[in-house]
Amino acid sequence: MGNEKEGWADDVNRDNNVNWKNDDNDLNQYKEPADKWNAIQEEYISRYPELDTEDLYYESGGFEGVLEKISEIRGKSVDEIRTEIENW
């Protein structure tokens, strides 16, 4: 993806992402949606092309801000987006 900006959700580069797991069966191990997001974000973005990687920066709102931006773009509530990520 080539995005070199700091603040990207724990770096898209999987080598630097301590939460990244290669086995899809491990996705249910995450206790927080933000941790799971780090593992599924590339697949999620590819499924919803209306999302721009710029929308998914962690900023002052942290992960909650990412959820709010996704919910705005997709026309769903923050809770719906959070649940979708948790159940991915």
Secondary structure, DSSP 8 states (H G I E B T S, - for coil): -----TTBTT-S-GGG-TT--SSGGGGGG-SSHHHHHHHHHHHHHHH-TT--GGGGB--TTHHHHHHHHHHHHHT--HHHHHHHHHT-
